Amino acid sequence: MTDSPGALAGITLIEIAERPAGENTGKLLSDFGATVIKVERPGGAPTRRMGPFKNGESALFAFLNTNKKSVVLDLTQPADRATLDKLLAKANGLIDDHDEAWGARHGLTAAEVAQAHPHLVHCAITPFGQGAPAEWQNARSINVINAGGWAYHSPSEMPHEKPPLKGAGRFLPDYESAIDAAMATLASLHRQRKTGKGQFIDLSEVEVQLNRIDCVLDRMVAGDADPSDERTAYDMGGPGTSFAAKDGHIYLFMTTKGHWNGLCKLMGDPAWAKEFREDWLEFDCTKENVVRFREKFSEWIIGQEKLAISEAAQKGGVAMVPVNTAADLPQHEQFIHRGFFQQAEHPVFGTVSYPTVSYKMSASPVRVVTPAPALGAHDSEVEGL
C-alpha cells in the first residue's frame, strides 16, 4: 500500500454532526485523508451511547469516526462558541445534521454561517430538507425510510402480521445520505478551490431515498401501478424467498421455466418435482403451488451447505445466493482479494477489520490510520485559539 498522502490531504472539515448521517459523511472524507475535527458536546456525541458495545465502547461510534480528531465544546457557552468560530475561520467546510431550530439556537443557520464565514462549504443533512415543518424535522431513520417507501417494499415477501422493517440495518437512510452529502461536499470544495467562495448544501434524506427507488416503487410514483396495503403486491412473484440451509440461509429467485429446469437438475430430478408443470412458474404459479414447492424445497435445501450449493446453482442457471452474515463477509474471497476490509488497532477492541469503500484509487487509497478518538483527545490543539 502506498504511503503517499490521502487524496484530501490539506482539507480541514469541522464536524458538529451528531447522527450517523453526518458522522458517516465525515468518515468518508476523513478516510481519504481530510482532517476532520469532530466537535462533541460535554459527555460526548450521542452515538457513543449507541450499541452494540464491547467493554463499554460503542462499536457504532468506532466505525463512524475513524481518522478523526475529537474536541469537546459546549456551544451554549460564549467562550466555546467563539472557539468554534475560530476553527471555522481556518477550515474548508462544516458538516452538520441538526434541525433548523438547533442551528438557530446556536447561531449556525445557513445565513449566519455564510455571513461569518463566506469561504466555508456548509453541508446540512436533515430528514426532509430545509424549510420542512417543525414537526417533521426531528424524524429518525425509521421515519425517513418509511417516508421514502423503502420500509413498505423491502424486505419483500413479509407476512402481514409482521411490522414494516427498515431493510438493511438501523441506519440505511443515514448511510445512503452520507454518500450524497460527501459527493456534494467534494464538488463544493472543488468550486471553493477555484473561486475561494463557499456555499450551503441543503441535503434531504427522503429525497436521497426517492433517488434510490427501484422499478416497483417507480411504477407507483409514476402512476402505472396502484398503491395497495398488500406489501407483497409489488414483489416480482414466484415462490422465491429465504430458506434455511445446513449452515445458514440461501435466497432463491425463480420466475421462468429455465429457472425451474435448472433447479430440478440441481436437486437430482426428485419425484415430487414432477407434480408441477414445466411452465408452472409462468402459467400456474398459484398460492397452493407456491406453498407446496416451499415445503418440499425446504426439506431438500436444509441438507445443503449454502456456499457450495449456491455456486452449483449459479453454474446451472439458477438464481440462488448465500445469505451472508456479518461474520461471513470478512472471509469472502472476493473481499479479501480487493482488500475491502482493512485491519487496524483499536485500544478497546484490539485488531479490528474495518469495512472501507467500494472503489480503489491507485495513488491515494483509503487508509484507516487512527481509530475513533477518545472523547476530547485533541482539546489541547484548540486551546488558546
ZIVENZI-V165665 format. One record per helix or strand of 3 or more residues. SS is the DSSP state (H for helix, E for strand). FROM is the first residue (numbers start at 1). TO is the last residue. Records with the same first field share a line. If there is no record, write none. Layout:
SS: FROM-TO + FROM-TO
//
This chain:
E: 12-15 + 35-40 + 68-72 + 93-96 + 121-126 + 199-204 + 242-245 + 248-253 + 319-323 + 341-346 + 350-355
H: 20-30 + 46-49 + 59-64 + 78-90 + 100-105 + 110-116 + 134-136 + 141-147 + 150-153 + 172-195 + 205-211 + 215-222 + 231-234 + 257-266 + 271-275 + 280-283 + 287-301 + 306-315 + 326-329 + 333-338 + 379-381
//
